[in-house]
């Protein structure tokens, strides 16, 4: 008789941390749609109902998974320059989420987040205030920055060179669409985020900051 799957994979005793570890592995390997209690239980060689004693419900599981991802964010050292501070913080988040497409979708579609990021958010709002952004403008200013960041992450994760939209642009008539052809040829393989977030932050501070 073969050993239980949990023993073969070396997970050891069943606890919250083990469940989250397995859920993360499934999400990173197969995507968020594959993360179900049954799939996790099968991976552990357990009955699905045994998981609920340790993790609560699906929302608790997702938040615990986000906690792990958020814990991988390495914020830069504090900067006395608000612009540098803002760009550095957002770039640190982008760097981690660029590796975890499932975490981007969970935050956007289900409105979940990890409390682990609260110190980072406090730093961001502190930097906005130091730049001269008033308390009434800090929320929309922050929203613009994060909307760009998550939008860029969605584009990066979902970009398929063989998708209909990609083929449409690639196969467009260069005589009819010379500007589209030129831009696509020059910029299609470059990393957009560093330049994009700089433009966005500069625009936000120009609009909202009143030293």
N, C-alpha and C positions, 0 to 999 in steps of 0.2 A: 504494500500500500504506500502511495506517495505521501510525503509530509504535507501538512497544511500549507497553503500558499504564504501565509504570514511568516511561517518558520523558514520557508525557502528564501524569502526576500529579506529576512533578517529584521523585521519590524519590531519584534519583541512584544511586550504587553500592550494591550489596547488602551490608549489614552487620547486626550484631546490633541496633543502635539503630533502624535502619530497620524491621526485622522487628517489633520491639516496638511501634514507633509505629503500624504498620499493624494489628497485632493489637488494640491499644487502641482504635483507631478503629472496628474491626469490633465489638468488645465493647460499646462505648458506643452504637453505632448499632443493632445487631441482637441484642445479648445474647450471653452466653457460649457458648451452644450453637452459634453461628455461627462461633466461632473455631476453625478447623481449619487445618492446614498447607496444605491444598489451597486454602482460601479466601484465606489470606494470599498464597500463591504466585500465585494468579490476579490478586489486587490488584496485585502487583508485576510481573506479566508474566513470571514465572519458573517453572521446574519445581519441584514440591514438594521433591524430594530435595536441591536446592541449599540449602534453608533449614537443614537439619540440620548443615551444616558450620559454621554461625554460632551456632545457638541450642541445640544439644544435643538435648533432648527436650521433650515437652509440659510437664513439671513445671518445667523450667528456664525455659521461656517464661512460664509463669504467675507464677513468682516474680519474673522480670524485670518483668512488667507490674505486679505489686504494688509493686515497688521504685519505679516511677514514681508510683503513687498515693500511697504513703507519703511520697515526697519532696515532695508538695504539702501535707502537714500543716504547719501553722504553730503550733507550741506557744506558749502565752503565756509572758511573762517569768516566771521563778521567783517564787513567792510564799512569804513566811515563814509564812503560815497554811496548814496541811496541807489543810484542807477546801477552801479556794479553789484550791489547787494541783491537787488531785485532780479537782474539777469542771472546771477549765479545761483540763486535759490531755485528759480524756475528751471534752469538748465539741469540742475541736479535731479529734480523730479522727472524731467523729460528723459534723462539718461536711463533711469530705472524702468520707467513705463515703456520705453522703446523695446525692452526685452520681454514685456508681459502684455501681449495684446488683450488677453482675457480681462486684465485688471482695468484697462481703459473702458471696455464695454460695460463692465459691471458698474463702474462709477457713473457712466453716462446714462445707461438705460434703467438702472435700478436705484440710482440716487444714493448709493452707499459710499462710505468713506471710512478711513481708519483714524481713530483718535491719535495715533502715533504722529500724524502730520500737524497736529495743533501747534507745537512749538515753532515749526517752520512757517505756518500761517501767521503766527504772531510776529515773527521777524519780517515777513513780507509787508504786513500792514504798518509796522513800525518804520520800515524803509519808505513806504509811500508817504507817511505822515512827515518824516524827516525831509522828504523832497518837496514838501509844501502842498501835498494833497489834503484837502480838508476832510473831516469825518464824514460828511454827506457824500463826498465824491470818491472816497476810498473803495467802497463796495463796487460801483460800476467800473472804476479803474482796474480793480483786481479781476473783475469778470471778463473784461476785454483781454487781459493778459492770459487768463486760463482758457478762455474760449479759443484763442489762437493756438495755444499749446496743445489742447486736446484735439482740436481740429486737425492739426498737423500730424498728431499721433495716429488718428484714424486714417488719414490719407496714407501715411507710411505703412501702416499695418495692412491696409486693404488694397494697396496698389498692386495691380497684376498687369505685367507687361503684355499679357495675351487677352486682357479683357476687351470687351466691345469698345469702351471709351478710348482705351489706349490704341487699339487698332485703328479706330476712326481718325484719331489725330495723326498717327503715324502714316496712314495711307492717304491723307488729304492731299489734294492737288497743290503743289507748291506754287503754281502760277496763279491760282485763285486765292491762296492763303499764304502769301510769302512771309508775313510776320509770324504767323503761327509756326510755320516750318522752321524759321530761323531760331525762334525762342526754344522750341522743342529740341532742336539739334544742339544748342549751346548749353542749356540748363538741365536736360533730362536726367543726367547722372550725378548731379551735384547734391550735396547736403544743404537743404534749405533752412533748417531750423536756426542755426546760430545767427545768420543774417536776418531771418524773419523776426525772431524774438527781439533783436536789437531795434529793428524798425518799429515794432509794436510798442515796446517800452518807451522809446523816444517819443512816439506819437501820443501815448497816454500821458506822459509827463508834460508834454507841450500843451496838451488840452486841459489837464486837471491841476497841475502844480502851480501854486501861487506863492512863491517864497516871500 
